[in-house]
Amino acid sequence: MAIIITDECINCGACEPECPNNAIYEGGDEWKMSDGTDVSGNFKLKNGSTVDADAVQTPVSMDFYYIVPDKCTECKGFHDEPQCAAVCPVDCCVPDENVKETEAELITKKESMHNA
């Protein structure tokens, strides 16, 4: 499953540079699938919809750092554990019970975003 940042976030920003998928954004910041990935053109999201990888998307949160579920792979294929959770000083990076994915699905997502 993806990781979510809870509202206990203190906006320290420690998590953002640790994400290998560039899935973490500061509250209020818009995001794109192409940010920090090899994705270009149309990209199919988990819900079946398709987005232009360079299209600006609405922030998931306006108040605190957030993780884009369609970009989060729990660091599978990069690290042994989610790096955002490892560096979070207040333990607010937790599994998102609403976005359940198997390890195989997370690896496939990682491979779809990174050509190397």
C-alpha positions as CSV (number, residue, x, y, z in Angstrom):
1,M,0.0,0.0,0.0
2,A,1.1,3.6,-0.4
3,I,2.3,5.7,2.5
4,I,0.2,8.7,3.7
5,I,1.3,11.7,5.8
6,T,-1.0,12.3,8.6
7,D,-2.2,15.6,9.9
8,E,0.4,15.3,12.8
9,C,3.0,16.5,10.2
10,I,5.1,19.4,11.5
11,N,6.1,20.5,7.9
12,C,9.8,19.9,8.6
13,G,10.4,18.7,5.0
14,A,12.7,15.9,6.0
15,C,10.8,13.3,3.9
16,E,10.6,15.2,0.6
17,P,14.3,14.7,-0.6
18,E,14.3,11.1,0.5
19,C,11.6,9.9,-1.9
20,P,13.1,8.2,-4.9
21,N,9.8,8.7,-6.9
22,N,9.4,12.4,-6.1
23,A,6.0,11.5,-4.7
24,I,6.2,13.9,-1.7
25,Y,5.2,17.5,-2.1
26,E,4.8,20.5,0.3
27,G,1.3,21.4,1.2
28,G,-0.3,23.5,-1.5
29,D,2.3,22.5,-4.2
30,E,0.9,21.2,-7.5
31,W,2.4,18.0,-8.8
32,K,3.0,16.1,-12.1
33,M,3.6,12.4,-12.8
34,S,6.8,13.4,-14.7
35,D,8.4,15.1,-11.6
36,G,11.4,13.0,-10.8
37,T,10.4,10.1,-13.0
38,D,11.0,8.9,-16.6
39,V,7.2,9.2,-17.3
40,S,6.2,11.1,-20.4
41,G,3.1,11.3,-22.5
42,N,-0.1,9.7,-21.2
43,F,0.2,7.6,-18.0
44,K,-2.4,5.3,-16.7
45,L,-3.2,5.7,-13.0
46,K,-4.2,2.9,-10.7
47,N,-7.9,3.9,-10.9
48,G,-7.8,3.3,-14.6
49,S,-7.9,7.0,-15.7
50,T,-5.1,8.4,-17.8
51,V,-3.3,11.7,-17.3
52,D,-0.7,13.6,-19.3
53,A,2.5,13.1,-17.3
54,D,3.3,16.8,-17.7
55,A,-0.1,18.1,-16.7
56,V,-0.2,20.0,-13.4
57,Q,-2.3,18.2,-10.8
58,T,-4.2,19.6,-7.8
59,P,-2.4,19.4,-4.5
60,V,-3.6,16.5,-2.3
61,S,-3.2,18.7,0.8
62,M,-3.1,22.4,1.2
63,D,-1.9,22.4,4.9
64,F,1.0,19.9,5.2
65,Y,3.3,17.7,3.2
66,Y,1.5,15.0,1.2
67,I,2.3,11.8,-0.8
68,V,0.8,11.2,-4.2
69,P,-0.5,7.6,-4.0
70,D,0.0,7.0,-7.8
71,K,3.7,7.7,-7.4
72,C,4.4,6.0,-4.0
73,T,6.0,2.6,-4.2
74,E,6.9,2.4,-0.5
75,C,10.5,2.7,-1.9
76,K,10.2,-0.9,-3.2
77,G,13.0,-1.5,-5.7
78,F,15.1,1.3,-4.1
79,H,15.3,0.6,-0.4
80,D,14.4,-1.9,2.2
81,E,11.9,0.4,3.9
82,P,10.0,3.6,3.1
83,Q,12.5,6.4,3.5
84,C,9.9,9.0,4.4
85,A,8.9,7.0,7.5
86,A,12.6,6.3,8.4
87,V,13.4,10.0,8.6
88,C,10.1,11.4,9.9
89,P,10.8,12.9,13.4
90,V,7.1,12.6,14.4
91,D,6.2,9.2,12.8
92,C,3.4,10.6,10.7
93,C,4.4,8.7,7.5
94,V,2.2,5.6,7.8
95,P,0.6,3.0,5.5
96,D,-2.5,4.3,3.8
97,E,-5.2,1.7,4.5
98,N,-7.2,3.1,1.6
99,V,-4.5,2.3,-1.0
100,K,-3.7,-1.4,-0.7
101,E,-1.1,-2.8,-3.1
102,T,1.0,-5.9,-3.2
103,E,4.8,-5.9,-3.3
104,A,4.5,-7.1,-6.9
105,E,2.2,-4.2,-7.8
106,L,4.5,-1.7,-6.1
107,I,7.5,-3.0,-8.1
108,T,5.5,-2.9,-11.3
109,K,4.6,0.7,-10.5
110,K,8.2,1.5,-9.9
111,E,9.3,0.0,-13.2
112,S,6.5,2.0,-15.0
113,M,8.0,5.2,-13.7
114,H,11.7,4.5,-14.0
115,N,13.2,3.1,-17.2
116,A,16.6,2.2,-15.7
